[in-house]
Amino acid sequence: MAAEIELRVNGVKHRVDAEPDRMLLGVLRDELGLTGTKYGCGEGQCGACTVVLGGRPVRSCRMALADCADKPITTIEGLERDGKLHPLQQAFLDAGALQCGYCTSGMIMSGYALLAKRPSPTRQDIVQAMEGNVCRCGTYQRILKAVAQAADSLKAGAT
């Protein structure tokens, strides 16, 4: 049975009328028009649908709406400010970590969650945080470089 559920996405409150067991990914894309979060495998294995929920990266294709109410949700669209890319988004561009781009939003969101918790991650921290995010193009080394570059940029005061 559908219910009204309040979501806080990218700092904005939204009320959606949906089944509590409906997956967050569908609501983000279909109801809220936030299509940066991608549908990949639909089973939480590839990471393309990663968003940050309450400070931790989650697979939105496997996250029921009922589990998202009253928790802040950040999507890839929520990172830029006033038309300026987040340092992690810019680092992905600068490091050439983009190929087809399908995994990019999920990769960035996993990296974003890591940098929020560990502003000075080790290479192993980055590798561990990115596990479960699949890049079919194989740009893993550039992705790791981008996250490290973003950490340096953020430490230097980039916003």
VEXDREN-2710 file (C-alpha; in Angstrom, 1 decimal):
% VEXDREN-2710
k/r/px/py/pz
1/MET/0.0/0.0/0.0
2/ALA/1.4/3.4/-1.0
3/ALA/2.3/5.9/1.7
4/GLU/3.6/9.4/1.7
5/ILE/7.3/9.3/2.5
6/GLU/9.6/12.3/3.0
7/LEU/13.0/12.2/1.6
8/ARG/15.9/14.7/2.0
9/VAL/17.8/14.6/-1.2
10/ASN/20.7/17.0/-1.8
11/GLY/19.4/19.2/0.9
12/VAL/15.9/19.5/-0.4
13/LYS/12.8/17.8/1.2
14/HIS/10.6/15.8/-1.2
15/ARG/7.4/14.0/-0.4
16/VAL/6.7/11.0/-2.5
17/ASP/3.7/8.8/-2.6
18/ALA/5.1/5.3/-3.1
19/GLU/5.2/1.8/-1.7
20/PRO/7.6/1.8/1.3
21/ASP/9.4/-1.2/-0.2
22/ARG/10.0/0.5/-3.5
23/MET/13.7/0.9/-4.3
24/LEU/15.3/4.4/-3.9
25/LEU/16.9/4.3/-7.4
26/GLY/13.5/4.3/-9.1
27/VAL/12.2/7.2/-7.1
28/LEU/15.4/9.2/-7.7
29/ARG/15.2/8.7/-11.4
30/ASP/11.5/8.5/-12.2
31/GLU/9.9/10.7/-9.5
32/LEU/12.6/13.3/-8.8
33/GLY/14.3/13.4/-12.2
34/LEU/17.8/12.8/-10.8
35/THR/19.1/10.6/-13.6
36/GLY/22.8/10.9/-12.7
37/THR/22.4/7.8/-10.5
38/LYS/22.5/4.8/-12.9
39/TYR/20.8/1.5/-13.0
40/GLY/23.5/-1.2/-13.6
41/CYS/22.9/-4.7/-12.4
42/GLY/19.8/-4.2/-10.2
43/GLU/21.3/-6.4/-7.6
44/GLY/23.7/-4.1/-5.7
45/GLN/26.8/-5.7/-7.1
46/CYS/28.2/-3.2/-9.7
47/GLY/27.9/0.1/-7.8
48/ALA/26.6/2.2/-10.6
49/CYS/23.6/3.2/-8.4
50/THR/25.7/4.3/-5.4
51/VAL/24.4/7.3/-3.4
52/VAL/25.4/8.5/0.0
53/LEU/22.7/7.9/2.7
54/GLY/23.3/9.2/6.1
55/GLY/27.0/9.6/5.4
56/ARG/27.6/6.1/4.0
57/PRO/27.6/4.8/0.4
58/VAL/24.7/2.5/-0.4
59/ARG/23.4/0.8/-3.5
60/SER/20.1/2.6/-4.3
61/CYS/18.8/-0.3/-6.4
62/ARG/18.6/-2.3/-3.2
63/MET/17.6/0.4/-0.7
64/ALA/13.9/0.5/0.2
65/LEU/12.3/3.9/0.6
66/ALA/11.2/3.1/4.1
67/ASP/14.9/2.8/5.1
68/CYS/15.7/6.2/3.7
69/ALA/13.1/8.4/5.4
70/ASP/14.6/11.1/7.7
71/LYS/18.2/10.4/6.5
72/PRO/20.1/12.8/4.2
73/ILE/20.6/11.4/0.7
74/THR/23.3/12.8/-1.6
75/THR/23.4/12.0/-5.3
76/ILE/25.9/13.0/-7.9
77/GLU/23.7/16.1/-8.7
78/GLY/24.2/17.3/-5.1
79/LEU/28.0/17.7/-5.3
80/GLU/28.4/20.7/-7.6
81/ARG/27.9/24.2/-6.2
82/ASP/26.8/27.2/-8.2
83/GLY/27.9/25.5/-11.4
84/LYS/31.3/24.5/-10.1
85/LEU/32.2/20.9/-9.9
86/HIS/33.1/19.3/-6.6
87/PRO/36.9/18.7/-6.4
88/LEU/36.3/15.0/-6.8
89/GLN/34.3/15.5/-10.0
90/GLN/37.1/17.7/-11.3
91/ALA/39.8/15.2/-10.4
92/PHE/37.9/12.5/-12.4
93/LEU/38.1/14.8/-15.4
94/ASP/41.7/15.8/-14.8
95/ALA/42.9/12.2/-14.2
96/GLY/41.1/10.8/-17.3
97/ALA/39.1/8.5/-15.1
98/LEU/36.1/8.7/-17.4
99/GLN/35.6/6.3/-20.3
100/CYS/32.1/5.4/-21.1
101/GLY/31.0/7.2/-17.9
102/TYR/28.4/4.7/-16.8
103/CYS/30.1/3.9/-13.6
104/THR/31.3/7.4/-12.9
105/SER/28.6/8.7/-10.6
106/GLY/28.7/5.6/-8.4
107/MET/32.5/5.7/-8.3
108/ILE/32.4/9.4/-7.4
109/MET/29.8/8.9/-4.7
110/SER/31.9/6.0/-3.1
111/GLY/34.9/8.3/-3.2
112/TYR/33.0/11.2/-1.8
113/ALA/31.8/9.1/1.2
114/LEU/35.4/8.0/1.8
115/LEU/36.8/11.5/1.7
116/ALA/34.1/12.7/4.1
117/LYS/35.2/10.2/6.7
118/ARG/38.9/10.1/5.8
119/PRO/40.2/13.3/4.4
120/SER/43.7/11.8/4.1
121/PRO/43.2/8.3/2.9
122/THR/46.0/5.9/2.1
123/ARG/46.0/4.1/-1.2
124/GLN/44.7/1.0/0.6
125/ASP/41.8/3.0/2.1
126/ILE/40.9/4.2/-1.4
127/VAL/41.1/0.7/-2.9
128/GLN/39.0/-0.7/-0.1
129/ALA/36.4/2.1/-0.4
130/MET/36.1/1.5/-4.2
131/GLU/35.7/-2.2/-3.9
132/GLY/32.3/-3.3/-5.3
133/ASN/32.2/-0.5/-7.9
134/VAL/32.8/-2.0/-11.3
135/CYS/34.3/-0.1/-14.2
136/ARG/33.7/-2.1/-17.3
137/CYS/36.3/0.1/-19.1
138/GLY/39.0/-0.8/-16.6
139/THR/40.1/2.7/-15.6
140/TYR/40.8/1.6/-12.0
141/GLN/44.3/3.1/-11.7
142/ARG/43.0/6.5/-13.0
143/ILE/40.1/6.3/-10.6
144/LEU/42.4/5.7/-7.6
145/LYS/44.5/8.6/-8.8
146/ALA/41.5/10.8/-9.0
147/VAL/40.4/10.1/-5.5
148/ALA/43.9/10.7/-4.2
149/GLN/44.1/14.0/-6.2
150/ALA/40.8/15.1/-4.8
151/ALA/42.0/14.4/-1.2
152/ASP/45.0/16.6/-1.9
153/SER/42.8/19.4/-3.4
154/LEU/40.4/19.3/-0.5
155/LYS/43.3/19.5/2.0
156/ALA/44.5/22.5/0.1
157/GLY/41.2/24.2/0.6
158/ALA/39.4/23.6/-2.7
159/THR/35.6/23.6/-2.5
END
